[in-house]
Amino acid sequence: MDLQTRLKDARLKRGLTQEQVAAILDVTGATVSRWESGSLPLPAYDQLVSWGEAVGLRLQMVVSEPNDPVELL
């Protein structure tokens, strides 16, 4: 599972919209959509950490091996 899919799956499990995550990261919902689809490179490290925290993923989970299961905090 790639990083974009991990973040999207965790967002959906938390019941968050792309717009809610975007508000936390101070970007647009379209930007989150493009990150999740892979049409835009992933954000800078600090935003990536904030995104992970917003959807309940520890940094270790965000950057762990692609086939590791995703567990929410």
Buried (B, 14 or more C-beta within 10 A) or exposed (E): EEBBEBBBBBBEBBEBEBEBBBBBBEBEBEBBBBBBEEEBEBBEEEBBBBBBBBBBBBEEBBBBEEEEEBEEE
